[in-house]
């Protein structure tokens, strides 16, 4: 098998003009439609949900990335926000929902940039807590690009946790 055997239009007898049509299909608009769909599928396949410029929200994919731990006494939310400072981030707790929001600004002018995979712009991440909290004891700390919010549970919320035995 040669490389020419892998090219679709090299399989003809040399007298035919290369064609983008599938065998038995001669509708040019349908063929164009399929090729454009294939092109878009190929282009967007590797992006996942982290590219806001193409209509896919960066927030639905989870930016900033968070880690949530739930112990008996507290809930701890850590968010990675590299390149930001404390003044760029706002932390809100309203009706059992923790909201992290802010804005990451570009460090250079657009005319100087040739290529960038970095995300710039506003972000907002809402995290439902689901427990009664001691709202006056909520603590937020920022260190080395990581925001950590500690949400202490009330005694009532701590006592509502039930351990369920697993049976064979």
N, C-alpha and C positions, 0 to 999 in steps of 0.2 A: 504494500500500500504506500503510495506516495502522498506528499502534502497536497498535490493537486486533487486527489480523490476526496479530500476533506472540504474543498471549496465547492459549493452547490452548483455554480454555473460552469465548472470545469468538467462536469460529467456528460456534457452533450457531445455530439459528434464533431463539433467544430464548425458546423454550418449554421447553427442557431445563434441568435442574439441572446446574451445573458439576460435573465429575467428575475425580478423580485417576486413574481407571482408564484403561489403554490401550484402544484400540478392540478389541473382541472379547474383553476380559478382565474378568471380573466377580468374581474371587476377591479379597476385601478383604485377606486375610492376605498373599497373594503381592504385592499392590500395596504394602501397608505395608512389607513386607520390602525391596522394591526401593527405595522412597523413603528408608528409613533407611540402606540401603547407600550410596545416592547422597549423602545428607547427610554421612555419615562420610567418603566419598571426597573430597567438596568441602572439608570442614574440614581434613583431614590432608594434602591435596595439597601445600600450600606449606611444610610443616614440614621435609621432608627427614628426615635422621637425626640432627638435633641437638637434639631435644627429649626429655629423659629423663623428664619427668613423665607421658608417655603411653605408657610401656613401650618406647620406642625408645631404645636406649642412646646417650648422648652419646659414649661411647668408641668405639663401632663407626664413628662418623662421624669420629673422630679428634680428640678434645679431650684435651689441648692439641694445636693444630696444630703439626706438626713439618716440618722441612726436613732432609733427609739428603744429605750429599755424601760421595763415596767417591773419594779420591785414591789414588795408589800407596802413600803412606806412612801415611795415617790415614783414619779415618771421623769425620766431624763431624756431630753431631746438634744442631740448634737447635730449641727449643720456645718458642712464644709463650705466656706465662702472665701476661697483664696483671692487675694488681690483687693480685698475690702478692708475698711477700717470700721471701728465701732460707730462712728458718726454716719456711715453709709447704711446702717441696718436699723430697722425698727421692729420691736417685739411687742405684740399685743395679745391679751387674753380677754376674750369676750364670749360669754355664754357657752363655756366649755370648748371653745375652739382657739388654739394657739395659732397666731398668724406671724409669719416672718416675712418682712418685706424690705425692699431697699432698691438700690441702683448701683450697677457697676459701670463706671465711665471708662471710655477709651483713654489710653495714655498718650497716643499719638494722633496727629491729624490724619484724616482719611486719604488725603492726596499723597501722603508718604507711604501708605500701606499698599503692598502689592498682593499679599495673601494673608489670611488670618483664619484660624479655626477657633478662636476664642469668642466667648459670648459676652456681649455688652448690652446693657439696657436695664430696664426695671424688672424686678421679679417679685412674686408674692406666692408664698406657700402656706396653705391652711391645713392644720392638723387637728382633727377632732380628738379630744382627750378622753371623754367617756367616763370620767370619775369626778366626784366632788373633790375640790381642791382647797387648800388653804391659800387663797389668792394673795393675802398680805405677806406670805412667806416665799412667794415665787422669786427665784434668783436667776439672773442671766449673766454669764461671763463670756468674755471674748479673749482668746489667746491663740496666736500663730495661725490665724485664718480659720479657726474653729469656734463657732458660737455654741455654748452649752447652756441650755435652759433647764433648771430643776424645778419641778412642779410637785410640792409635797401634797400627799393625799390627806383628807380629813380622817378622823378616827372612824367615822361611820363607813367611809369608803374602804378603809383597811379591814374592818370587821365583816364586810359583805363578801369578801373573797372566800370561796369555798373550795376545799381540796376534794377531788373526786377520786375514789379508789378505782383502780383498774383491775378487772377480774379476768381470769383465764377462761 
